[in-house]
């Protein structure tokens, strides 16, 4: 409709992180690490926005050049009490938990982004509303029209408890493979189905209301399958959504082996089970491997191996499974 979409990456503010709703201070991150993450953001958002028509900006453009004097002038536009009124800071104060000096400054910096972009409309999550309201105040301070704000509800992650977060490992990535997206959506608790329909699909609200009524009468799994196909179709196309549904049915309902299993070459003749799991990268550490073995989550050729001290004979084409979705085939 003639508007210019600007996708802003907070590569400066991302170095020390948004305090969010956490009750503990966040640690500083290296500039190099944040830059690497930024490349992934562009790749992901390219599945939703036309990057040829999107202006990509980084807030390091102005903050890396800002002097201490300029920052102090900016900070003088707000009061300490005004910044500490956020509920997350009030919780920390009541529980006698520390607030690092840089944390209350974050909303100010995010607000100033709107000044630099001369934003007339900002789209953000509900957790960012406080920051963007500060942006409106700053825009008035700098002689600009205050921006309008559209907020979107936050998604609860696959664990059904916490806000979806990469650091918590309860997320479904935009750039993930079709089968992984499908499998993760099928793993969400039933009470999140409608929230996901509203948050990440283009299904009309009247249709979503029909699904909500059906949930009371039918198996939620059937509605969840519709949800999974909708999401995967949006990011990968209908064909891959159908293939993912078939693969999911094969592996989880019929307890069969996936069609495409990653192969890992092992030269050793024998390996301790924990070493084997770690070497094939089915786990992130030996401690995780031990925990999963003790939980009965590790199978070799569809046989559960509950003894973490077990020495495994390495043979060609044996299939190792960890949990429901992790498989590898051994090649000697």
N, C-alpha and C positions, 0 to 999 in steps of 0.2 A: 504493500500500500504506500510505497514511497519512503518509508522510514529507513534509517541507517542502523543496522544492528551492530553493536560493539560488544565483542566478547572480551571481557577484562580478566586477565590472569594476575592474581596478587602474588607475583614472584618476590616482591619485597616483604610484604606483610606475612607471606607464607613462611618466611624464615623463622619467625618466632611464634606463629600460629595463633589462630583465633581462640580466645579462652573458652568459647562455646559454653556448654552446660556442665563442664567438668568441675569437680571440687578440688582439683589440684592444678598447680601451675604447669604450663607446657614448656618443654625444653626448646632451646634455639636449634634450628637446622641449618646445615651449611648451604651456601648459595648454589653450589654445584648440584646438590641433591634436589633442591627445589626446581632448578632449571630442567633437570631430567624429568621430573614429574610433569612439568608444564608441557613438554612435547607430547606426553600421553593424553593430556587434556584436549589438545587440539585434534589429535587423532580421533578421540571419542566424540567430541562435539561435532566433528565433520559428518557423523552419521545422522545428525539431526538438522544442523544448519548448512546452508550452501556456503562453503568457505570462500568461494569466489566473490560472494556478495557480502561477506562478513569482515568487519575491521577487527583485527586482533591487536590488543594493546596490553602492555605490561606496566604495573604501577612502579616498577623500578625506574621507569623513564623519568619520573619526577622525584622520587624519594632518594635515589642514589646521588642526585645533584643537590638535594636540599641541605642547607647549612644548619648548624645548631641554632643559630639565631632565628632562622625562618621557622624551624620546628617549634621553638619556644613561643614565638608569636602565634603560631597556630594553636598551640596548647592553651594559650591565654584566653581563647574564645570560649572555653568551657570550664566548669568548676569541678573540683574533686568529688563533691557530694553528688553532682549530676551524673558523673560517670559510675560512681559506686552504687547507684540506685538499682542497678540490674540485679535481678533475683539471685543469679549465681554467685555474685560477690557478697550479697547479704547472707547467703547460706554459709559461705566461707567465714565471714565475720562472726556469725553466731556459733560456728563450730570451732572457732579459734584457729582456723587454717590460714596459711599465708597467702597474700596477694602480692605478686611481684610488681615492681614499679611500672614495667612496660605494659602490663595487661590492660589496665583501664584506658591506655592510649589507643588501643586497637580500633575501637569504634570511631574515634576521631580521624584516624588515618583512612579507614574505609569510607567515612563520610567525605573526606577531602578528595577521594577518587572521583566522586560525583561532580565536584567543582571542576576538576581538571578535564573531565569528559564532557562537561556542560550537559549532563544527562537530563532528559525530560521525563524518562520513565525507566525505572529499574525493576528487574525481575529477580527475585531472590527467595530463599527458603524462609519460613516463619522465624527461624532462629536468628536471622539477620535483620529483622525489622527494626530493632533498637538502633543498630548501626546506621541504617539507611535514613531513619528519622533524624539522626544527628547530621546526616548529609544534607537534608532539607534545611536545617538551621544554618549550616555552613554556607550553603548556596545563597541564602538571604544575606548573610554576612558579607559575601563577595559580590552582591548586586545581581544575582541570577534569580530566575524563576525557580521555586522549589520543585523538585522532581515529584512525579507520581510514583507510587510503589505498588507492584503486584507481588504478593507472597504465595508460595506454594507449600502445601503440607509436607512435612518430612516423612520419609518412609522408615518404618521399623524394619530392621534387618532380618535375615533368614532365621536368626535365633529366636525371634518373636519377642525380644525384650528390649534391646538397645537400638538407638537410631542407626540406620545403615552406615557403616564406616569401614574403610579399608583397613584401618589400624586394628579394628576388632575382628576382622576376618568374616564378618556376617553380611558381606555385600555381594551383589550381582553386577558384574562389570558390563558396561555398554559394549566394550570391544571383545568380550569373551566369545568363545566358540558357541555356535547355535546349540549344540547338545548340552554344553555346560550351563548355558542360560536356562534351557528347558528343565534340566535336572534340578537346578537350584530353586526355580520357581515351584516345582512340584514338592520341594521340601519345606516350603513356608507353612507356618501354622494356619489352620482353616480360618481363624478369625481375622487374618490379614488379607484374604482374597479380595474383598470389596475395596479395601484401601488401595490395593495394587491396581485393580481395574481403573479406579479414579485417577491414580497418580501416574501410571505409566502406559496407558493404552488410549486409543482414540475411540473406544466404544462409547456410543451416546449414553447419557445418564439414564434415559428411560429404559434402555436395554440392561444397564447395570442394575437398576431396581428390580427388573424381572429375575436376574440372576440371584439377587439377594433373597427374593421370595422362594426361589427354587432351592436355595441352600437349606431351607427349613424342612424340605420334603425329600430331597434326593441326597445321594452320596456326594459330599463336598469335592471329592476327587474328580468327579466329572466336570464340575465348574472350574476347578483348578487347571484341568487339561485345556479348557477353552482359553483361560487366562494365559497359560504358557505358550500356546500357539499364537495368540494375539501379539505377545511381546516379541517372540522370536521372529514372527513374520515381519514386524516393523523394522527390526534391525538386520535381518538376514534374508527375508523373502519367504513366501509361502512354501516353496518346495523344501527348503531346509527345515522349516518348522514341521512339516509332515514327516520328513526323515528322522528328525529328532524325536518326534512322538513315537515312531516305530522302534527306534533304538532304545528309548526309555522302557517301552513295553517289553522288549526282548530281554533287557538286562534286569529290570526290577520286578516285573510281573512274572515273567517266565524263567527268571534266574539263569539266563544264558550269558555267554561271554560277549562283550561288545564286538562289533564288526571290525573296527580299526583300533588295534591296540599298539601302543608305542613299544618298540623293541629295544632292549638294552643288552649290550654285549658284555659278558662277564668271562674273564680269563681263568679265574680261580676254579679249582675242582670242588672245593667246599668253602663255606663261609658261615660264621655264626649268624643266626637269624637277624639280630639287630644290625650287624654290619651290612648284611644283604639289603635290608630295607633302606638303610641310610645310603648305600652305594647306588641304588636304583632311583634315589630321590623321591621315593614314595612317601617319605617323612622328612621333616625339617631337622630332626635331631634324633640321637639314639634314645634320649629320654622319652620323646614322643613315641618312638617305635615300641619301647618297653610298655608304655601305658596302653597302646592300642593292642598289643599282643595279649596283655593281661585281660583286656576287655573282650577278647575273642573276636576282634575286628580284622584279624589277618588270616587270609586263606592262601594255600598253595595248591593249585589244581583242584580248587573247590573244597579242600579239606582244611578245617580250622587248626591252626598251630598255636596252642595256648602257652607253650613253654618258651619263654624268651631266651633261655640258655641253649636252646637247640642248635646243633650244627646241621646246616642244610647242604645236601649234595647237589651240586649244580649240574643240571641236565638241559639239553636243548629243548626249547619250546615249552618249558614249564611256565605256567601263568600265575602270577602273584597278584592278589587282590587285597587292598586296604580299604576298609569301610565299604560304602555302596558304590562309589564312583571312580575309585582309583585302581587302574589295572596296568600291568606291564607284562611283556613276554620276554623271557630270557633267551638270548642267543649265545651259543658257546663258540 
